[in-house]
């Protein structure tokens, strides 16, 4: 049977082509809804996994510094007590404390480097999730093509300052940004304590 001209005109009124007036089957709508739900669950799983990884290793890094300070305080108090007492009967114990402090400092520097590598792995995944999903449609209108995410913004700002070209202000900003990073001060503190122990050991052995 021929279609009524009214329905043909109605179907082509907006698109210029005959429209599909058949309703979408329920199973197709259900499949699309399930696919969207699975995508959201996968994103949440990735985000939770990356965040838990980052949180654990970042916290472990901070705890290691606390342990280092506590052990340094104990060794420093013991060494100071020996120096105050003076005499030659404690020279062996003094050397043992200095060697212990040196070995401890080297060990903590190595552990800090490893923890930093593990933290960076988590940051890289979180940064990618920010760019692709979390903040993909969110823009703060930052100049210079700076990303609007949290971790990704810090990374892109640092690259922008570092590649500032002739802009001296950007170079100074990048330098100041580098000087306040944990990755600089944690190993520097541990290396400083190790250097003091090494100098004390050299003085004990050769002076």
C-alpha positions as CSV (number, residue, x, y, z in Angstrom):
1,X,0.0,0.0,0.0
2,X,1.3,3.5,-0.8
3,X,2.3,5.7,2.0
4,X,0.2,8.8,2.8
5,X,1.7,12.0,1.4
6,X,1.1,13.6,4.8
7,X,3.5,11.1,6.5
8,X,6.1,11.4,3.8
9,X,6.0,15.2,4.1
10,X,6.2,15.0,7.9
11,X,9.2,12.6,7.7
12,X,11.1,14.8,5.3
13,X,10.2,18.2,6.8
14,X,13.5,18.7,8.7
15,X,16.1,16.4,7.1
16,X,15.0,16.5,3.5
17,X,15.2,12.7,3.5
18,X,12.6,10.1,4.7
19,X,13.0,9.5,8.4
20,X,13.1,6.2,10.2
21,X,9.8,6.4,12.1
22,X,10.4,3.0,13.7
23,X,11.1,3.1,17.5
24,X,14.6,2.0,18.7
25,X,14.4,-1.6,20.0
26,X,14.7,-1.9,23.8
27,X,17.6,-4.2,23.6
28,X,19.7,-1.6,21.7
29,X,18.9,1.1,24.3
30,X,19.8,-1.4,27.0
31,X,23.1,-2.3,25.3
32,X,24.1,1.3,25.0
33,X,23.3,2.0,28.6
34,X,25.3,-1.1,29.7
35,X,28.2,0.0,27.5
36,X,28.2,3.5,29.1
37,X,28.0,1.9,32.6
38,X,30.9,-0.4,31.8
39,X,33.0,2.5,30.5
40,X,32.3,4.5,33.7
41,X,33.1,1.5,35.9
42,X,36.4,1.0,34.0
43,X,37.3,4.6,34.4
44,X,36.6,4.5,38.1
45,X,38.6,1.3,38.4
46,X,41.6,2.9,36.7
47,X,41.3,6.1,38.8
48,X,41.1,4.2,42.1
49,X,44.0,1.9,41.1
50,X,46.2,4.8,40.1
51,X,45.3,7.0,43.1
52,X,45.8,4.2,45.6
53,X,49.2,3.5,44.0
54,X,50.2,7.2,44.2
55,X,48.9,7.7,47.7
56,X,50.6,4.6,49.1
57,X,54.1,5.4,47.6
58,X,53.9,9.1,48.3
59,X,53.0,8.4,51.9
60,X,55.7,5.8,52.1
61,X,58.2,8.4,50.9
62,X,57.2,10.8,53.6
63,X,57.3,8.1,56.3
64,X,60.8,7.1,55.2
65,X,62.0,10.7,55.7
66,X,60.4,10.7,59.2
67,X,62.2,7.5,60.0
68,X,65.5,9.0,58.7
69,X,65.1,12.0,61.0
70,X,64.3,9.8,64.0
71,X,67.4,7.6,63.4
72,X,69.6,10.6,62.7
73,X,68.5,12.1,66.0
74,X,69.3,8.9,67.9
75,X,72.7,8.6,66.3
76,X,73.4,12.3,66.7
77,X,72.6,12.2,70.4
78,X,74.8,9.2,71.0
79,X,77.7,10.7,69.1
80,X,77.3,14.0,70.9
81,X,77.4,12.2,74.3
82,X,80.6,10.4,73.3
83,X,82.2,13.7,72.2
84,X,81.3,15.4,75.4
85,X,82.8,12.6,77.5
86,X,86.0,12.6,75.5
87,X,88.8,10.2,76.1
88,X,90.1,7.4,73.9
89,X,88.1,4.5,75.3
90,X,85.1,5.4,73.1
91,X,86.9,5.8,69.8
92,X,85.7,2.5,68.5
93,X,82.1,3.3,69.3
94,X,82.4,6.7,67.7
95,X,83.6,5.1,64.5
96,X,80.8,2.6,64.6
97,X,78.2,5.5,64.9
98,X,79.8,7.4,62.0
99,X,79.9,4.4,59.8
100,X,76.2,3.6,60.7
101,X,75.2,7.1,59.9
102,X,77.0,7.0,56.5
103,X,75.5,3.7,55.5
104,X,72.1,4.8,56.7
105,X,72.2,8.0,54.6
106,X,73.3,6.1,51.5
107,X,70.5,3.6,52.0
108,X,67.8,6.2,52.5
109,X,69.0,8.2,49.4
110,X,68.6,5.0,47.3
111,X,65.2,4.2,48.9
112,X,64.0,7.8,48.2
113,X,65.1,7.6,44.6
114,X,63.1,4.3,44.2
115,X,60.1,5.7,46.0
116,X,60.2,8.7,43.7
117,X,60.2,6.5,40.6
118,X,57.1,4.6,41.9
119,X,55.3,7.9,42.7
120,X,56.1,9.1,39.2
121,X,54.4,6.0,37.7
122,X,51.2,6.8,39.5
123,X,51.4,10.5,38.6
124,X,51.8,9.7,34.9
125,X,48.7,7.5,34.9
126,X,46.7,10.1,36.8
127,X,47.9,12.9,34.5
128,X,46.7,10.9,31.4
129,X,43.3,10.2,33.0
130,X,43.0,13.9,33.7
131,X,43.6,14.8,30.0
132,X,41.5,12.0,28.5
133,X,38.6,11.7,30.8
134,X,38.4,13.8,34.0
135,X,39.2,17.2,32.6
136,X,38.9,16.6,28.8
137,X,35.9,18.9,28.5
138,X,36.9,21.3,31.4
139,X,38.9,24.3,30.4
140,X,40.0,27.2,32.7
141,X,41.1,29.4,29.8
142,X,44.8,29.4,30.9
143,X,47.2,31.1,28.6
144,X,50.0,29.4,26.7
145,X,48.0,26.1,26.2
146,X,48.3,25.2,29.9
147,X,46.2,22.1,30.8
148,X,43.3,22.5,33.2
149,X,43.9,19.4,35.2
150,X,45.8,19.4,38.5
151,X,48.8,17.2,37.8
152,X,48.8,17.9,34.1
153,X,48.6,21.6,34.8
154,X,51.7,21.5,36.9
155,X,53.6,19.5,34.3
156,X,52.5,21.8,31.4
157,X,53.3,25.0,33.4
158,X,56.8,23.7,34.2
159,X,57.4,22.9,30.5
160,X,56.1,26.3,29.5
161,X,58.4,28.1,32.0
162,X,61.4,25.9,31.1
163,X,60.9,26.7,27.4
164,X,60.4,30.3,28.0
165,X,63.0,31.3,25.4
166,X,64.0,34.9,25.9
167,X,61.6,35.5,28.7
168,X,63.9,35.7,31.8
169,X,60.9,35.9,34.2
170,X,59.7,32.4,33.0
171,X,63.2,31.0,33.5
172,X,63.4,32.3,37.0
173,X,59.9,31.0,37.7
174,X,60.9,27.6,36.5
175,X,64.1,27.7,38.7
176,X,62.1,28.7,41.8
177,X,59.6,25.9,41.1
178,X,62.4,23.4,41.0
179,X,63.9,24.7,44.2
180,X,60.8,23.9,46.3
181,X,60.4,20.3,45.2
182,X,60.5,17.3,47.6
183,X,62.6,15.5,45.0
184,X,65.4,18.0,45.7
185,X,65.3,18.5,49.4
186,X,64.7,14.9,50.6
187,X,67.9,13.5,49.0
188,X,69.8,16.7,49.8
189,X,69.0,16.4,53.5
190,X,70.0,12.7,53.5
191,X,73.2,13.4,51.6
192,X,74.1,16.3,54.0
193,X,73.9,13.9,57.0
194,X,75.9,11.3,55.1
195,X,78.6,13.9,54.3
196,X,78.9,14.9,57.9
197,X,79.3,11.3,58.9
198,X,82.0,10.8,56.2
199,X,83.9,13.9,57.3
200,X,83.7,12.8,61.0
201,X,85.0,9.4,60.0
202,X,87.9,10.9,58.0
203,X,88.8,13.1,61.0
204,X,88.7,10.1,63.3
205,X,90.9,7.9,61.1
206,X,93.5,10.4,59.8
207,X,93.6,13.2,62.4
